[in-house]
């Protein structure tokens, strides 16, 4: 029982570290080579978890080898456009100047239903509104509507608007103080304590969420039991 637990934990941690090295992507955003690698590694890890007759090193060795191979290919992809297009493919236009390219859709096994689903996901219900649609290597469709169909922006209307876009920095997350973020925001614990006192709070444990942005605006959400 103990052996099974230890082997499972070691393999799990090894997989987590390896997949973390591959980058932050969700399953739907993986390139074909990355998806194949993930499936193979999952299958390899299941064998030593179930068969105690296989030494743990023998189970880890193929996984480490595949991860090293993947990192090598990632490095080569950065250096070679030809290799990158061979392994990952290239983006393909499936709508150009409002015309649906049926041959390209057939070549990429993209059905009309799938295309319409992708368009609906981006708030477009009419094919006539699309000027360009690009099938990305991840399988998602990037859509560029005609200017007459695009949402009106201040720039398109010739209006000058103040740049009020700010990036909030998370300082307290479910009662836990994010000290690195606090330093990055140029604040200290005395400032934080003053913010809490002004809201009738005595400790970070009473705060569910607290952020501060570049303009100094603080958003504080106490925990429900502290309200």
Secondary structure, DSSP 8 states (H G I E B T S, - for coil): -HHHHHHHHHHHHHHHHHHHHT-S--GGG--HHHHHHHHHHHHHHHHHHH-TTS-HHHHHHHHHHHHHHHHHHHHHHHH-HHHHHHHH---EEEEETTEE-HHHHHHTT--HHHHHHHHHHTT---GGGEEEEEE-TTS-EEEEE-TTTS---TTTTT----------EEEEETTEE-HHHHHHTT--HHHHHHHHHHTT--SGGGEEEEEE-TT--EEEEE-GGG-
